[in-house]
Amino acid sequence: MDNRTIANRLTSHALLLEQAHGSLYRVRAYRRAAETVLGLDEPVEQIVDREGRKGLQSLDGIGRRLAGAIEQLVRTGEFRSLNSC
C-alpha cells in the first residue's frame, strides 16, 4: 500500500470523526499523521518492515495507538479505527 493511499485513509477517518462530532484532538491527530505520511521520502511499508511500530512512532505526529493502526493497515489492508467515532 503506497503512502498516498495510507494518507487518504487517515484523512477519510478524520472526516468521519469530525462529522460524528468526535474529539477535535483525534481529528487533528489523524490529519497530522496523514500529512506526515505524505511527506515521507520512503514508503511506510519499508518503515514497518524495517522497524515495525517503533519506526512509525518515531515519525512526527504519530503516537503509539495511531502507529498500531497504521501498521495494521500496511500489513493487512484493514484499518482499525481508534475507538471508532
C-alpha positions, 0 to 999 in steps of 0.5 A: 500500500503506497503512502498516498493511499495510507494518507487518504485513509487517515484523512477519510477517518478524520472526516468521519470523526469530525462529522460524528462530532468526535474529539477535535484532538483525534481529528487533528491527530489523524490529519497530522499523521496523514500529512506526515505520511505524505511527506515521507521520502520512503514508503511506510511499508519499508518503515514497518518492515524495517522497524515495525511500530517503533519506526512509525512512532518515531515519525512526527505526529504519530503516537503509539495507538495511531502507529498500531493502526497504521501498521495494521493497515500496511500489513493487512489492508484493514484499518482499525479505527481508534475507538471508532467515532 
